[in-house]
């Protein structure tokens, strides 16, 4: 989930506009789940370490297990979600599968709420967090964006995509919303712990007396969309690829519409504990190999995210 400063960028809209043309199979549907348990179908990757070209770059403990435990909010289509058979699908699982073939391990996606993923990483519940998570300085340094206070050890990021943030409303019922500054006096639904929540809080501080911005924060974005669909909120904010997918698929394209330009284009990153430098570097090497092979571009094209492609993975490239 994207995060950044409150600077608006219209350039981001042109860079990622093609994401709206999401090319996914009709059978894939938004079917989030709220459990914190593993799904037997959540593992990605199939190569054995012995035949994988980059296996020797992994820490021996992970190479011997053959599994990387991935903390992820598996309700954020098209980045990661469950199809109608319960299988974890999406952009992140496909990239993880391709990286797993380079490293000779499986990526085991385990469902969790987004705002608890870094806590799970710090407590060693997960080896990495991969969940449309924006690489930014606050997360790198373990700082709460609202208070500016340090709340824990930061993480390192292996960057793999660029995406911005959008607002969407019920189709044909925009309430006059065209930008963040139009939200005063309105109700917005967001996923807890995301930049959408941060931006909403920042905007609320600017609202004049008598025009309060009401912020409704939920455990996942599907709950936020349900509130909007029922009329309990005037708008939802989410990462642009997610907003575009919801607009295209929800109600056969009849439920929602994006309003205004996306903002805060920033890198998505795979979060890794600061102490796990060998794992971090192995992931970067695997991702760069996937980029070089052309498989990366095919995966992004499949999920309509090709305009957010990076030419090379960076470490902690977020600002």
C-alpha positions in Angstrom: 0.0 0.0 0.0 1.5 3.2 -1.2 3.0 5.8 1.1 4.7 9.1 0.7 4.5 12.8 1.4 1.5 14.9 0.6 2.9 16.2 -2.6 0.5 15.8 -5.6 1.9 14.5 -8.8 0.0 14.6 -12.0 2.9 13.0 -13.9 2.1 9.7 -12.1 -1.2 9.6 -13.8 0.3 9.4 -17.3 3.0 7.0 -16.2 0.5 4.5 -14.9 -2.7 5.2 -16.8 -2.5 1.9 -18.7 -3.0 0.1 -15.4 -6.7 0.7 -15.8 -6.8 -1.8 -18.6 -6.5 -4.7 -16.2 -6.0 -7.9 -18.3 -7.2 -10.7 -16.0 -9.1 -13.9 -16.5 -12.9 -13.5 -16.0 -12.9 -16.2 -13.4 -10.8 -14.3 -11.0 -12.9 -12.5 -8.4 -12.3 -10.4 -5.3 -12.7 -12.8 -2.5 -10.6 -11.5 0.4 -10.4 -13.3 3.7 -9.8 -12.1 7.3 -8.1 -15.0 8.8 -4.5 -15.1 10.0 -3.8 -18.6 9.0 -1.9 -20.2 6.1 -3.6 -21.6 3.1 -2.2 -24.8 1.7 -2.4 -23.3 -1.8 -0.4 -20.2 -0.8 3.1 -21.4 -1.7 4.7 -20.0 -4.8 7.7 -21.4 -6.6 8.7 -24.9 -7.5 12.4 -25.2 -8.2 14.8 -27.2 -6.1 17.8 -25.5 -4.6 20.1 -27.8 -6.4 19.1 -26.7 -9.9 18.4 -23.0 -9.1 21.0 -20.5 -10.4 21.0 -18.2 -7.4 20.4 -20.7 -4.6 23.9 -20.2 -3.1 23.0 -16.5 -2.4 20.4 -17.4 0.2 21.2 -17.9 3.9 21.7 -21.6 4.5 18.8 -21.7 7.0 16.3 -20.7 4.3 18.0 -22.7 1.6 17.8 -25.8 3.8 14.1 -25.2 4.6 13.3 -24.5 0.9 10.7 -21.9 2.0 10.4 -18.2 2.4 7.5 -17.2 4.7 5.7 -14.2 3.3 3.5 -11.9 5.3 0.8 -10.4 3.1 -2.7 -8.9 3.2 -4.2 -11.3 0.7 -7.2 -9.1 -0.1 -5.7 -6.4 -2.4 -6.6 -7.4 -6.0 -4.9 -7.4 -8.4 -1.7 -7.4 -6.4 -2.5 -10.4 -4.2 -5.9 -12.0 -3.5 -7.6 -15.4 -3.6 -9.5 -16.6 -6.6 -12.8 -18.5 -6.3 -10.9 -21.8 -5.7 -9.0 -20.3 -2.7 -5.7 -20.1 -4.5 -3.5 -17.0 -3.9 -3.1 -15.2 -7.2 -1.9 -11.8 -8.4 1.1 -9.7 -9.3 3.0 -10.4 -6.1 2.6 -14.2 -6.1 3.6 -14.4 -9.8 6.7 -12.4 -9.1 7.5 -14.5 -6.1 7.1 -17.7 -8.1 9.5 -16.4 -10.7 12.0 -15.4 -8.0 11.6 -18.7 -6.4 12.7 -20.5 -9.5 15.9 -18.4 -9.4 16.5 -19.1 -5.7 15.3 -22.7 -5.5 12.7 -22.0 -2.8 9.0 -21.6 -2.4 7.4 -18.4 -1.3 4.7 -19.3 1.2 2.1 -16.5 1.4 0.5 -16.2 4.8 -2.5 -13.9 5.3 -2.4 -11.0 7.8 -3.8 -7.5 8.2 -1.7 -5.0 6.5 -0.9 -2.8 9.6 0.5 -5.9 11.4 2.8 -7.2 8.7 5.9 -5.3 9.9 5.3 -6.4 13.5 5.1 -10.0 12.3 8.3 -9.5 10.4 10.1 -8.1 13.5 8.8 -11.0 15.6 10.1 -13.6 13.1 6.6 -14.8 12.1 7.5 -14.0 8.5 10.8 -13.9 6.7 9.6 -11.1 4.4 6.5 -8.9 3.9 5.3 -8.6 0.3 2.0 -6.8 0.0 2.0 -3.8 -2.2 4.0 -2.1 0.5 5.5 1.3 -0.3 9.2 1.8 0.4 9.5 5.1 2.3 11.8 6.6 4.9 9.3 6.2 7.8 9.2 2.4 7.3 12.9 2.2 6.7 13.5 3.9 10.0 10.6 2.5 12.0 8.8 5.9 12.5 5.1 6.5 12.9 4.1 8.9 10.1 1.4 10.5 12.3 3.4 11.2 15.4 6.9 11.3 13.9 8.1 9.0 16.8 10.1 5.9 16.5 7.9 2.8 17.1 10.2 0.0 16.2 13.2 -1.2 14.2 13.0 -0.2 10.6 13.2 -2.5 7.6 15.0 -2.7 4.3 13.2 -2.8 1.0 13.8 -4.5 -2.3 11.9 -2.3 -4.7 10.0 -3.9 -7.7 7.3 -1.5 -9.0 6.1 2.1 -9.0 2.5 3.0 -8.1 0.4 6.0 -6.9 -2.7 6.5 -4.8 -6.3 7.2 -6.1 -9.7 8.2 -4.8 -12.8 6.5 -6.1 -16.5 7.0 -5.5 -19.8 5.3 -6.4 -20.3 5.5 -10.1 -22.3 8.6 -11.1 -22.3 9.8 -7.4 -19.0 11.7 -6.9 -20.4 14.2 -4.4 -18.3 16.8 -6.1 -15.1 15.1 -5.2 -12.3 15.6 -7.7 -9.2 15.8 -5.4 -8.2 15.4 -1.8 -9.1 19.0 -1.1 -12.7 18.3 -1.9 -13.0 15.7 1.0 -13.8 18.2 3.8 -17.3 17.6 5.0 -17.3 14.1 3.5 -16.7 10.5 4.7 -13.8 8.5 3.3 -13.1 4.8 3.9 -9.5 3.5 3.9 -7.5 0.5 4.8 -5.8 0.9 8.2 -2.0 1.5 8.1 -1.8 2.7 4.5 -0.8 6.0 3.0 -4.5 6.5 2.1 -5.1 6.7 5.8 -2.1 9.0 6.3 -3.2 11.3 3.5 -6.7 11.4 4.9 -5.4 12.4 8.3 -3.2 15.1 6.8 -6.2 16.5 4.8 -8.5 16.4 7.8 -6.2 18.8 9.6 -6.7 21.4 6.8 -10.5 21.3 6.9 -12.2 24.4 8.1 -14.5 24.4 11.1 -17.8 22.8 10.4 -16.5 20.7 7.5 -14.9 17.8 9.2 -13.4 15.0 7.2 -14.7 11.7 8.6 -12.1 8.9 8.3 -13.3 5.3 8.5 -10.4 2.8 8.7 -10.9 -0.9 8.1 -8.7 -4.0 8.3 -8.8 -4.5 4.5 -9.7 -2.6 1.4 -12.7 -4.8 0.6 -14.4 -3.7 3.8 -13.8 -0.1 2.8 -15.4 -0.8 -0.6 -18.3 -2.5 1.0 -18.9 0.7 3.1 -18.8 2.8 0.0 -21.0 0.5 -2.0 -23.7 0.7 0.8 -23.6 4.4 1.0 -21.9 4.6 4.4 -19.0 6.5 2.9 -18.6 9.0 0.1 -15.2 7.8 -1.2 -12.5 5.2 -0.9 -8.8 5.7 -1.4 -6.4 2.9 -2.4 -3.3 2.4 -4.6 -4.1 3.1 -8.2 -3.8 -0.5 -9.5 -6.2 -1.6 -6.9 -8.6 1.3 -7.5 -8.5 0.6 -11.3 -9.2 -3.1 -10.7 -12.1 -2.4 -8.5 -13.6 0.1 -11.0 -13.2 -2.5 -13.8 -14.6 -5.5 -11.9 -16.9 -4.6 -9.1 -20.5 -4.9 -10.2 -19.4 -5.6 -13.7 -17.9 -2.1 -13.9 -21.0 -0.4 -12.6 -20.2 0.2 -9.0 -17.3 2.7 -8.9 -15.4 5.4 -10.7 -12.0 7.0 -10.1 -12.0 10.7 -9.5 -9.1 13.0 -10.1 -5.5 12.1 -10.7 -3.4 9.6 -8.7 -0.9 11.1 -6.4 2.3 10.1 -4.6 3.9 7.7 -7.1 6.4 5.7 -5.1 8.1 2.3 -5.2 6.6 -0.9 -3.9 9.2 -2.9 -1.9 9.6 -6.3 -0.4 10.3 -5.7 3.3 13.2 -7.5 5.0 14.5 -7.2 8.5 17.5 -4.9 8.8 19.6 -7.9 10.1 18.7 -10.1 7.1 21.1 -8.5 4.6 22.0 -11.8 2.9 18.3 -12.6 2.3 17.8 -9.0 1.1 20.6 -9.2 -1.4 19.5 -12.6 -2.6 16.0 -11.3 -3.3 17.4 -8.3 -5.2 19.6 -10.6 -7.3 16.6 -12.9 -8.1 14.4 -10.0 -9.0 17.0 -8.5 -11.3 17.4 -11.9 -13.0 13.6 -12.0 -13.5 13.7 -8.5 -15.0 16.6 -9.3 -17.3 14.9 -12.5 -18.5 11.8 -10.7 -19.6 9.5 -12.7 -17.3 9.0 -9.6 -15.2 7.5 -7.6 -18.0 5.2 -10.5 -18.9 3.9 -10.7 -15.3 3.2 -6.9 -15.1 1.5 -7.1 -18.5 -0.7 -9.9 -17.2 -1.9 -7.8 -14.3 -2.1 -4.5 -16.1 0.8 -2.9 -14.2 3.3 -2.6 -17.0 3.5 1.2 -16.8 4.9 0.9 -13.2 7.8 -1.3 -14.3 11.3 -0.6 -13.0 14.4 -1.2 -15.1 16.4 -2.5 -12.1 15.6 -3.3 -8.5 16.9 -0.8 -5.9 17.5 -1.2 -2.2 15.6 1.4 -0.1 14.9 3.6 -3.1 11.9 5.2 -1.4 12.0 8.8 -0.1 
